[in-house]
Amino acid sequence: MSFTSSIADNLRLIRSQLPEHVTLIAVSKTKTNEEILEAYNAGQRDFGENRVQELVPKYEALPKDIRWHLIGHLQSNKVKYIAPFVHMIHSIDSEKLLAEVNKQAEKCNRVIPVLLQIFIAQEETKFGFSFEEASAVLSHSSEYTCTKISGCMGMATNTDSETQIAAEFASIHTFFEEQRKTFAELSTLSIGMSSDWQIAVENGSTMIRVGSSIFGIR
């Protein structure tokens, strides 16, 4: 089997296991334009990148109907480079960053959908709001007229314990559903990656971010 058909086959396999309401983000960080086009030609339109300096040239070179998601840690001084085109920013982890996205979106005459990154893992290397902090941001989200807080994103602890992963995903899902009672516009819960997306779907995910299971480990 060629590598081309492998990407297409991997996409078909994952899609066949996903409920209709779950969106698949193909994580294309470090992947070549050619590899991304293979996924694109297999029908994939949502792609996720971790770094602004890698995302911008890909946006410029690849088809314009691709929906680009910034899923990695984002520095405030890099927002201006992606504000004109980014489809969604998953990694809003501070009010300072949210304010900068709002500022740059206004300059571009856009409303940019964003997700609040919630810290749910037992790892100090990960970023995000606490549940209490995220609730506070939502309470005055109407102040940010050029961003749309569409939901939450979280990353589970890198562990072999499926019980722990499930508990962490369940905690953010509970928070998400509780906030939806007040903020009906919340629609996206971005949890689950190649190693744990099945557990995430079982715990309410509406968007998964999958890289190696699509493109392979290179």
N, C-alpha and C positions, 0 to 999 in steps of 0.2 A: 504494500500500500504506500502511495506517495505521501509526502508530508502535507501536500495540499488537501488531499482527501481526508487525511487524519484530522485536520482542523475542522473541516465540514462535518465529519462523522462525530467528533467530540461535541460540537455544537448541537447536532441533532439529538445525541444521547442525553445531554443535559436538559434540553428543551422538552424532551419527551417525559421527563420526570418532574417538570415544574408545573404547578397549578397556573391557570391562565392569568391570575392576578399578580404573579411574581415576575418582575422584570430582570433580565439577565444582563449584567454589565460585564463585557469582556475586558479584563484588565490587560492592557497592551503595553505597560511600562517595559522598557528595554527591547520591545519587539520592533522589527523592521517594518517599513511601510509595506513591503511585499507581503509579510505575514498578516498585517492588518487587512490588507486588501483581500487576502484569501478568506478571512472571516467575513468581511464585507460582502464578498461575492456569494457567500453561503447564507446571506440574509441578515447578518448581524449589523445593527445600527448604533447601539449604545456601547461606547468604549470608555474605559477609565484609565486615567494617568495620574501618577504620583507627583511629578515634578513639572513646574511651569516651563522650564527651559527645554524640556522634552516635548511637552504638549504643543507649544506654539508652532514649531516647524512641521509637526505632523498635521495640525489643523490647516496650515498653508498648503501642504502638498496633497492632501487626501480629499475625497469627495465631500462636498459641503453639506450633504444631508446626514452626515455622521453627527450623532449627539454625543458631545464630549463631556465627561464627568471628571472633575478634579477630586480625587479621592484621598490624596496624601496631605500631609501637614503643609499648610499654606502660610507663607510669610506675608505680612500686610503690604510690604513694598513690591510684591510680585503680582498683586491683584490686578493692577492696571493692564497687564499684558494679556489677561484672559477675559477681562470683563466684556469686551465687544462680542464674544462668541460663545463662551462656555454655557453648556446646557444646564448644569447643576453643580454646585459646590457642596461636597459631602462633609467637609472637615472644618466647619465653623466651631472653633474651640475657645473663643474668647469674644467678649463684647467689642474689644478694639478691632478685631478682624471683621466682625459683622458690620461695624460702622464704616470700615474702609470699603467693604464690598458694596454697601449701600451708596457710598460717595461715588465710587467708580461706575456703578450701574447708572446712577443719575447722569453722569457725564456722557454716557453712551445712550441715554434715553431708553434704558431697558429696565425691566424688573427681573432680577436673577433669582431663580429658585435655589434655596440653600437648605442644608440639614444641620441640626445641632449635633455635634459629636459628643456623645456621653461616655464618660469613663466608667467602664463596667468590669475591666480586667484586673487581675491581681498582679499587675506589672507596672513598675514606675516609668517605663520607657514610653508608654502610650499617653496620648493627650485626651483632653475632653472635659466637659462640664460635669459637676456632680448633678444628681437629680434635682437638688434644691436650687442650684445655680441655673440650670436649664429652665426650671419652672419660673424663676424670676425673670429671665430673658423673655420668655413667652408672654409674661404678664404685661409687658410694654412693647411688644413686637410691632404694634401698629405705628410706632414712631419711625420705623424703618420703611419708608414708602417705596423704595426701589429694590427691596429684597422681599422674597416670599418664603417664610419659614415653612417648608413643606413636610417636615418630620424630623426624624432622628437617625443617627448613624452610630454604630458601636462595633467594637472588635473584642472578641472573647480572648481570654488568656490562652497563650500558646501551651497547651497541655494535652496529654493523652486521655484525660478524664472527661468522658462525654457527659457525665453527670454534672461536673462543674461548668462545662460549656453551656449545657442546657439551662442551668440555673442562672447563669449570667445573661443569656438571651431572654429568658423568661422575665428577668427583672426589668430590662429595658422595654420589653413588650407591655408589661403591666403599666409602666410609666407612660408609654405612648398612648395606650388605650384610655388611661385616666385623663390625660391632657386633651384628648380628642373630644371629651365631653364638653369642654369649654371652647376649644379651638377646632372647629369643624373642618378647617382647611388643611389640617394635618392628614396626610394620606400616605406618606412614605416611611417605611422602617427598613433602613439599609443595614442588614446584618447578614453575615454568612460569606465565607470565602471558600476556596477550593477544598480545604480540609474539613470544613464544618457546615457547608451550606444546607445539607439535608437536615441537620439539627436546627438550623436557623429557620428553615421553612416550617418545621414542626412547631416552632415557637413564634410564629406570627410574622416572619419576614415578608416584605413586599418587594424587596430588591436585593439581589445577591451579586457579589463582586468576585468573579472567577477568572483566574489567569492561567496557572499551570495546567489545570484540567482541560483547558481549551488548546493552548499553544504548546504544551509540553514544557518540561524543565530543561532549560538550555544553559 
